Amino acid sequence: MSGRDPRHLDWGRRLAAVAQTGLHYAEGFDVARYEAVQRVAAELLAAESDADAAELGDLLGAERGYATPKVDVRGVVARGRRLLLVREAADGGWTLPGGWADMTDEPREAVEREVAEEAGLAVRATRLLAVVDRERRPAPPLPFRIYKLLIACEACEPDAEPRADGVETLEAGFFDPADPPPLSEGRTHREHLAIVAERLADPGLGAHLD
């Protein structure tokens, strides 16, 4: 986004949210008006992210109901002072294991499933460490706002070795949060690791809230 105004990406997201919520309630001619707003939002977002406007239009059009942030769950599994990270097939960067929370899952179920799928470890979610806003730290642009739930998890078998699934994740291992491998920053930022490491070291600290 070099040479571009980051406000334009924010405006595109806001227009997309207005259009989605408007379409949820609209009737008659208002439907066409909000669809037009949605197309403008897609064009603005595409211009600011080098994405395809038609594909973004389809993505925005697939969203239904009142517009709210999406929820991403991330499992924080510690071994001593090191944290479990997995290497994403999508971009080759490392991240806390996790992903979108499914509509049918409770938060605990969602994060336990994600860690099992991406790192091959059975875990038990124990407490919420942080709720972070993806927009607060540098990351590749996306058309939606995302809140991340960073949840502490205990391995059911403490000595079990993690293993990548070979599809979504390519490697898995434990790393010093102060010196991690190259991160997939849209999924896990260095500051996220610092936040959770601080709370694991001092259980008396409350959950971080952006």
Backbone bond lengths (Angstrom), bond angles and torsions (degrees), N, CA, C in turn:
res aa  C-N    CA-C-N  psi(-1)  N-CA   C-N-CA  omega(-1)  CA-C   N-CA-C  phi
1 M - - - 1.452 - - 1.525 111.75 -
2 S 1.323 117.27 22.34 1.443 122.40 179.39 1.529 109.84 -57.99
3 G 1.343 116.26 132.97 1.442 120.67 178.08 1.517 114.19 79.52
4 R 1.312 118.03 3.15 1.462 121.22 -179.56 1.515 110.30 -107.76
5 D 1.298 114.98 161.35 1.456 121.01 -179.65 1.529 108.39 -92.07
6 P 1.346 118.39 114.55 1.469 119.66 -177.74 1.522 112.89 -62.57
7 R 1.331 117.24 -18.29 1.464 119.36 178.36 1.532 110.74 -64.52
8 H 1.330 116.93 -29.17 1.456 119.87 -177.67 1.528 111.40 -64.74
9 L 1.346 116.34 -37.19 1.464 119.75 177.08 1.526 110.16 -64.26
10 D 1.326 115.97 -42.11 1.468 120.04 178.18 1.525 110.34 -63.89
11 W 1.335 117.46 -41.62 1.465 120.40 178.64 1.523 110.68 -62.94
12 G 1.346 116.06 -40.05 1.461 118.86 178.72 1.515 111.81 -62.28
13 R 1.328 116.88 -42.14 1.471 120.52 178.03 1.526 110.63 -63.25
14 R 1.333 115.94 -41.78 1.464 119.30 -178.95 1.527 110.98 -65.49
15 L 1.323 116.27 -42.02 1.462 119.06 177.06 1.521 111.14 -62.40
16 A 1.334 116.08 -41.14 1.459 119.84 179.17 1.522 110.93 -61.56
17 A 1.330 116.93 -40.52 1.468 120.82 179.41 1.524 110.96 -67.02
18 V 1.342 116.15 -42.20 1.468 119.86 177.68 1.524 110.27 -60.79
19 A 1.341 116.24 -43.63 1.466 120.36 -178.96 1.525 111.28 -64.78
20 Q 1.338 116.68 -44.55 1.464 119.85 -178.17 1.523 110.94 -63.41
21 T 1.331 116.48 -47.34 1.459 119.79 179.61 1.531 110.62 -66.02
22 G 1.328 116.61 -39.78 1.452 119.84 178.13 1.512 112.41 -61.03
23 L 1.335 116.55 -42.44 1.464 120.27 179.16 1.523 111.98 -65.31
24 H 1.327 116.24 -28.30 1.465 119.91 178.70 1.532 111.02 -63.88
25 Y 1.338 116.15 -34.22 1.469 120.50 -176.03 1.531 113.39 -105.90
26 A 1.324 117.34 -12.98 1.467 120.46 -169.33 1.518 113.17 -71.45
27 E 1.326 114.66 152.38 1.465 122.80 173.37 1.524 108.13 -138.35
28 G 1.303 116.36 158.03 1.462 121.54 174.22 1.511 112.96 59.91
29 F 1.357 115.32 -135.78 1.462 120.87 -176.10 1.525 112.73 -64.97
30 D 1.340 117.33 -22.57 1.468 119.59 -179.62 1.526 111.96 -63.30
31 V 1.327 117.88 -28.03 1.469 120.68 178.60 1.521 109.93 -59.11
32 A 1.328 116.40 -49.10 1.466 120.41 -179.53 1.523 111.28 -63.41
33 R 1.320 117.10 -35.67 1.468 120.29 -179.94 1.529 110.62 -65.66
34 Y 1.324 116.74 -45.22 1.463 119.34 179.83 1.534 111.44 -70.30
35 E 1.308 117.97 -32.10 1.462 120.16 174.02 1.521 110.36 -63.00
36 A 1.318 116.76 -37.44 1.460 120.76 176.92 1.526 110.96 -65.50
37 V 1.319 116.92 -41.77 1.464 120.93 176.54 1.528 109.89 -60.96
38 Q 1.318 116.40 -40.12 1.459 120.58 179.45 1.527 111.56 -63.46
39 R 1.335 116.80 -38.73 1.469 120.02 177.68 1.532 111.00 -65.93
40 V 1.323 116.39 -40.63 1.465 119.51 176.76 1.525 110.59 -62.50
41 A 1.330 117.14 -41.75 1.464 121.35 177.79 1.527 110.57 -59.43
42 A 1.329 116.84 -44.06 1.459 120.67 179.66 1.524 111.31 -62.88
43 E 1.327 117.02 -41.34 1.459 120.56 179.47 1.525 111.22 -65.50
44 L 1.335 116.96 -40.39 1.458 120.96 179.75 1.524 111.04 -67.48
45 L 1.334 116.62 -44.26 1.460 120.46 178.40 1.528 111.17 -64.25
46 A 1.318 117.12 -39.61 1.467 120.73 179.03 1.518 110.58 -63.96
47 A 1.320 117.26 -41.59 1.463 120.87 -179.35 1.524 111.72 -64.55
48 E 1.330 116.94 -31.43 1.459 120.64 -177.54 1.524 113.49 -90.19
49 S 1.327 118.43 -8.35 1.467 120.12 -177.12 1.518 113.47 -129.58
50 D 1.326 118.07 1.99 1.473 122.50 -177.93 1.520 112.48 62.73
51 A 1.316 117.81 21.36 1.464 121.50 175.49 1.525 109.09 -86.19
52 D 1.315 116.32 170.49 1.451 121.64 178.98 1.533 109.30 -84.41
53 A 1.328 116.22 126.51 1.467 120.05 -175.68 1.524 111.83 -62.65
54 A 1.342 117.62 -38.68 1.467 120.17 -179.47 1.527 110.77 -66.09
55 E 1.334 116.50 -41.93 1.466 119.62 179.06 1.524 110.69 -65.96
56 L 1.335 116.46 -40.82 1.465 118.98 177.04 1.518 111.18 -64.95
57 G 1.329 116.47 -36.76 1.462 119.55 177.01 1.511 111.68 -61.56
58 D 1.339 116.70 -41.84 1.469 120.29 176.87 1.522 111.08 -64.48
59 L 1.358 116.09 -40.21 1.463 120.56 179.83 1.520 110.99 -63.59
60 L 1.322 116.65 -46.04 1.464 120.05 179.06 1.523 110.99 -66.69
61 G 1.332 116.74 -38.37 1.456 120.31 -178.97 1.514 113.41 -67.19
62 A 1.337 116.42 -23.07 1.464 120.03 179.81 1.525 112.45 -76.79
63 E 1.337 116.71 -16.60 1.456 120.46 179.21 1.529 109.23 -78.86
64 R 1.310 116.36 134.62 1.457 121.39 -177.46 1.524 110.47 -127.61
65 G 1.327 116.05 155.45 1.453 120.96 175.17 1.519 112.31 86.36
66 Y 1.318 115.83 -176.23 1.457 122.19 179.70 1.521 109.21 -62.92
67 A 1.328 117.99 130.50 1.470 121.87 -175.27 1.525 110.81 -72.75
68 T 1.322 116.44 125.21 1.464 122.98 176.13 1.523 108.69 -137.07
69 P 1.360 118.32 162.47 1.462 119.68 176.24 1.525 111.35 -62.96
70 K 1.319 115.39 151.94 1.458 120.94 173.91 1.528 109.25 -82.57
71 V 1.329 116.63 156.36 1.465 121.82 -177.49 1.520 109.96 -114.65
72 D 1.335 114.82 124.67 1.461 123.55 178.79 1.530 107.31 -114.24
73 V 1.333 118.28 127.77 1.467 121.19 178.49 1.529 109.02 -106.18
74 R 1.334 116.27 139.04 1.457 121.98 179.37 1.531 109.30 -131.74
75 G 1.338 115.59 129.19 1.451 120.85 -179.54 1.521 111.65 -88.63
76 V 1.327 116.83 131.89 1.469 122.91 179.63 1.524 107.57 -109.72
77 V 1.325 115.88 102.31 1.462 122.21 -178.02 1.518 107.71 -112.71
78 A 1.330 117.15 120.77 1.460 121.82 -176.73 1.522 111.04 -105.72
79 R 1.309 114.86 146.39 1.468 122.46 169.26 1.515 105.61 -132.01
80 G 1.336 115.46 100.99 1.456 119.28 -169.35 1.518 108.44 66.51
81 R 1.333 116.14 -127.07 1.462 120.56 178.75 1.525 112.18 -95.13
82 R 1.312 117.37 -0.02 1.467 120.72 -177.70 1.528 110.74 -94.94
83 L 1.328 114.75 152.96 1.455 121.13 -178.87 1.525 110.47 -116.06
84 L 1.323 115.39 147.27 1.459 121.82 177.79 1.528 110.35 -73.88
85 L 1.336 115.45 126.41 1.462 121.63 174.27 1.516 109.00 -129.06
86 V 1.324 116.27 152.50 1.464 121.86 175.69 1.527 108.20 -124.88
87 R 1.340 115.96 149.59 1.466 120.16 179.26 1.513 109.15 -97.07
88 E 1.312 115.62 120.80 1.459 122.97 -175.84 1.525 111.84 -73.71
89 A 1.327 115.29 133.84 1.465 119.50 174.66 1.522 110.89 -67.56
90 A 1.329 117.35 -29.59 1.466 121.08 -173.80 1.518 112.57 -63.14
91 D 1.346 117.69 -41.72 1.468 119.34 -176.83 1.523 113.61 -134.83
92 G 1.335 118.53 0.38 1.454 121.22 178.44 1.506 114.86 79.49
93 G 1.340 117.95 -1.65 1.451 120.74 179.09 1.521 111.96 -88.04
94 W 1.327 115.37 163.78 1.464 121.82 -178.55 1.522 110.43 -98.46
95 T 1.321 115.62 151.10 1.459 121.18 -175.52 1.525 110.75 -156.36
96 L 1.314 115.82 158.20 1.461 118.94 165.77 1.528 107.71 -62.46
97 P 1.325 118.64 137.43 1.472 119.03 -179.02 1.521 111.46 -63.36
98 G 1.326 115.93 139.32 1.450 119.45 179.66 1.512 111.95 163.51
99 G 1.318 115.52 -168.13 1.452 121.48 -178.72 1.514 110.25 170.20
100 W 1.332 115.55 -163.66 1.455 120.10 -179.34 1.532 111.14 -63.39
101 A 1.313 115.98 141.52 1.463 121.05 171.77 1.528 108.29 -77.85
102 D 1.319 116.72 127.20 1.462 120.79 178.99 1.529 110.52 -75.62
103 M 1.324 115.41 151.44 1.461 120.79 -179.94 1.520 112.55 -59.85
104 T 1.327 117.76 -28.01 1.461 121.20 -175.19 1.525 112.96 -90.81
105 D 1.339 117.67 -3.54 1.463 121.64 -175.03 1.516 112.56 -100.20
106 E 1.330 115.98 143.29 1.449 120.72 160.49 1.534 107.17 -75.33
107 P 1.355 119.19 158.36 1.470 119.90 -179.48 1.526 112.80 -53.80
108 R 1.344 116.83 -41.91 1.466 120.53 179.15 1.531 110.81 -60.34
109 E 1.307 116.85 -46.83 1.455 120.97 -179.54 1.525 111.29 -63.15
110 A 1.326 115.86 -40.53 1.457 120.40 -177.05 1.517 111.41 -62.11
111 V 1.329 117.40 -48.00 1.460 119.30 -175.98 1.525 111.08 -72.52
112 E 1.324 118.09 -36.79 1.466 119.87 178.19 1.529 110.54 -63.86
113 R 1.314 116.84 -39.59 1.463 120.77 178.47 1.528 111.31 -66.04
114 E 1.332 116.52 -43.88 1.460 120.07 -178.56 1.527 111.79 -62.53
115 V 1.328 117.49 -43.06 1.474 120.20 179.27 1.525 110.02 -64.71
116 A 1.323 117.30 -41.01 1.461 120.37 178.83 1.526 111.40 -63.00
117 E 1.341 116.51 -42.19 1.460 120.30 -177.43 1.520 112.13 -72.47
118 E 1.324 117.42 -42.92 1.464 120.10 -171.92 1.524 113.40 -89.02
119 A 1.337 118.10 -25.99 1.460 120.58 -176.02 1.519 113.56 -123.82
120 G 1.340 118.00 -1.56 1.454 120.91 176.28 1.507 114.97 68.63
121 L 1.330 118.25 22.18 1.460 121.73 -179.79 1.518 110.82 -116.51
122 A 1.326 115.88 132.55 1.460 120.64 170.84 1.524 107.73 -80.64
123 V 1.328 116.95 126.33 1.460 121.14 -176.99 1.519 110.28 -133.64
124 R 1.321 113.54 165.25 1.467 121.19 174.70 1.520 108.10 -122.95
125 A 1.323 117.41 120.13 1.455 121.20 178.38 1.527 109.45 -68.93
126 T 1.341 116.48 135.70 1.458 119.93 -174.14 1.529 114.23 -117.75
127 R 1.333 117.88 -41.87 1.462 118.45 -179.52 1.520 110.92 -161.37
128 L 1.316 114.20 156.65 1.455 121.35 176.75 1.523 109.20 -81.68
129 L 1.331 116.34 125.38 1.458 121.14 179.03 1.525 112.23 -95.98
130 A 1.323 116.77 -34.13 1.462 118.71 -175.85 1.525 111.18 -164.04
131 V 1.330 114.80 149.33 1.462 122.79 166.28 1.524 105.81 -118.12
132 V 1.324 116.79 114.30 1.459 120.33 -175.95 1.530 110.32 -121.02
133 D 1.311 114.04 150.59 1.455 122.76 179.48 1.522 107.90 -99.16
134 R 1.320 117.24 120.04 1.464 121.22 -178.44 1.525 111.87 -54.44
135 E 1.325 117.28 -31.22 1.457 121.15 -175.65 1.528 113.49 -72.39
136 R 1.334 117.54 -13.50 1.461 120.04 -175.98 1.526 112.66 -77.12
137 R 1.337 117.83 -14.29 1.455 121.57 -177.25 1.521 110.23 -131.73
138 P 1.336 118.36 151.59 1.469 119.98 -176.85 1.522 111.78 -57.38
139 A 1.333 115.78 134.45 1.466 121.95 179.76 1.522 108.08 -163.56
140 P 1.331 116.58 156.97 1.467 118.64 176.11 1.522 110.58 -58.00
141 P 1.349 117.28 142.33 1.473 120.23 -175.43 1.516 112.80 -67.78
142 L 1.331 115.99 142.38 1.457 123.72 174.13 1.526 108.53 -132.97
143 P 1.323 117.95 155.84 1.468 119.20 -177.71 1.516 114.44 -77.43
144 F 1.346 117.84 -7.01 1.461 120.62 -176.54 1.524 110.25 -121.21
145 R 1.318 115.56 152.41 1.468 120.58 171.23 1.524 107.91 -82.95
146 I 1.340 116.61 143.12 1.466 121.29 -174.45 1.522 109.56 -132.55
147 Y 1.333 116.03 129.17 1.455 122.10 169.94 1.524 108.17 -102.06
148 K 1.323 116.12 136.29 1.459 121.47 -179.31 1.531 110.03 -110.86
149 L 1.317 116.22 129.76 1.458 121.87 173.35 1.526 107.67 -99.94
150 L 1.330 117.04 114.28 1.455 122.77 179.32 1.529 107.17 -98.80
151 I 1.324 115.75 112.08 1.458 121.91 -167.07 1.525 110.63 -119.95
152 A 1.325 116.65 125.57 1.458 121.43 177.41 1.523 109.78 -68.42
153 C 1.328 115.97 137.25 1.462 121.72 179.94 1.526 109.41 -134.45
154 E 1.315 116.70 142.70 1.461 122.42 175.27 1.516 109.51 -105.88
155 A 1.325 116.45 134.29 1.464 120.82 178.04 1.525 109.58 -68.82
156 C 1.316 117.39 133.67 1.472 121.03 178.19 1.529 111.05 -67.77
157 E 1.325 116.40 -30.29 1.462 122.50 173.82 1.522 106.97 -120.90
158 P 1.344 118.54 98.46 1.465 121.67 -171.30 1.523 115.20 -56.88
159 D 1.325 118.33 -27.81 1.460 120.61 -177.19 1.528 113.14 -96.28
160 A 1.326 117.07 0.26 1.467 119.63 -178.85 1.528 109.98 -66.06
161 E 1.325 115.72 141.44 1.460 120.63 179.60 1.525 110.39 -91.88
162 P 1.317 117.47 136.49 1.468 119.72 178.47 1.519 111.18 -70.34
163 R 1.305 116.31 154.18 1.462 120.98 176.56 1.525 108.73 -145.42
164 A 1.315 114.72 136.21 1.465 120.00 178.84 1.515 109.84 -71.93
165 D 1.341 116.10 157.68 1.467 118.54 -179.83 1.521 112.50 -84.46
166 G 1.345 117.48 -10.45 1.458 120.30 178.04 1.513 114.20 79.23
167 V 1.315 117.79 -3.23 1.466 122.01 179.53 1.529 109.03 -115.74
168 E 1.319 116.48 -67.52 1.468 120.25 176.94 1.519 111.39 -82.29
169 T 1.326 116.70 -32.66 1.463 120.91 -177.95 1.524 109.99 -124.48
170 L 1.349 115.44 144.11 1.466 121.25 -174.92 1.520 113.01 -105.35
171 E 1.332 117.42 -27.35 1.456 122.75 179.29 1.521 108.63 -148.22
172 A 1.326 115.50 161.19 1.463 120.90 176.59 1.518 108.50 -148.62
173 G 1.319 117.21 141.84 1.452 120.85 179.32 1.511 111.25 -173.53
174 F 1.340 115.17 176.32 1.462 121.48 -179.79 1.526 109.49 -105.25
175 F 1.345 116.06 135.89 1.454 121.34 -173.77 1.522 110.83 -137.48
176 D 1.339 114.90 154.24 1.458 121.75 174.03 1.534 107.99 -67.98
177 P 1.328 119.23 120.94 1.472 120.26 -178.16 1.522 113.16 -63.59
178 A 1.328 117.46 -20.66 1.460 120.39 177.93 1.521 112.27 -82.79
179 D 1.328 117.19 -13.32 1.464 121.39 -179.37 1.526 109.70 -142.25
180 P 1.332 117.09 64.19 1.466 120.34 -175.49 1.522 111.63 -79.59
181 P 1.322 117.50 163.87 1.467 120.58 170.25 1.530 109.52 -69.63
182 P 1.339 118.58 173.52 1.472 119.78 -179.57 1.525 111.18 -55.05
183 L 1.324 116.12 126.96 1.462 121.21 -172.34 1.526 112.33 -93.89
184 S 1.334 114.24 151.82 1.461 122.01 167.59 1.523 105.91 -84.23
185 E 1.342 116.73 88.60 1.463 120.32 -163.68 1.521 114.11 -66.69
186 G 1.319 117.90 -21.29 1.454 118.25 174.61 1.517 112.08 -70.17
187 R 1.326 116.23 -20.02 1.468 121.15 -179.71 1.532 111.29 -100.93
188 T 1.328 116.82 -46.96 1.463 121.49 -179.93 1.518 108.90 -140.71
189 H 1.320 116.22 124.81 1.454 122.88 179.44 1.524 108.76 -101.08
190 R 1.332 117.11 155.15 1.472 120.53 177.94 1.525 111.18 -55.70
191 E 1.318 116.76 -36.63 1.458 119.17 179.78 1.523 111.37 -65.86
192 H 1.331 117.71 -33.08 1.466 119.99 175.64 1.526 109.94 -60.05
193 L 1.338 116.32 -43.28 1.465 120.09 -179.38 1.523 111.01 -63.81
194 A 1.330 116.53 -39.98 1.464 119.88 178.88 1.525 110.95 -65.13
195 I 1.310 116.67 -40.44 1.466 121.41 -179.39 1.526 110.89 -61.99
196 V 1.342 116.76 -47.84 1.464 118.39 -176.66 1.521 111.60 -74.01
197 A 1.343 117.56 -35.27 1.468 120.11 178.81 1.523 110.40 -62.47
198 E 1.317 117.32 -39.36 1.466 121.36 179.05 1.522 110.70 -62.91
199 R 1.315 117.22 -39.31 1.458 120.42 -178.32 1.520 112.63 -77.50
200 L 1.299 117.44 -30.78 1.464 119.71 174.10 1.529 110.48 -68.50
201 A 1.342 116.89 -35.76 1.472 120.30 -179.78 1.522 111.55 -73.32
202 D 1.331 117.68 -27.00 1.462 121.89 -179.35 1.526 109.10 -131.65
203 P 1.350 117.14 89.02 1.480 120.28 -177.58 1.517 113.64 -59.75
204 G 1.331 118.53 -14.73 1.443 120.60 179.33 1.517 113.48 -75.52
205 L 1.329 116.56 -15.43 1.471 119.50 178.09 1.517 110.02 -72.12
206 G 1.308 116.29 139.05 1.449 120.09 175.94 1.510 111.44 -75.62
207 A 1.306 116.90 173.44 1.471 121.62 178.55 1.517 109.34 -65.63
208 H 1.330 115.43 140.79 1.466 121.68 174.79 1.520 108.78 -75.11
209 L 1.311 116.87 140.23 1.459 122.01 177.71 1.515 109.22 -133.86
210 D 1.337 117.22 118.19 1.463 120.82 175.25 1.521 109.65 -66.73
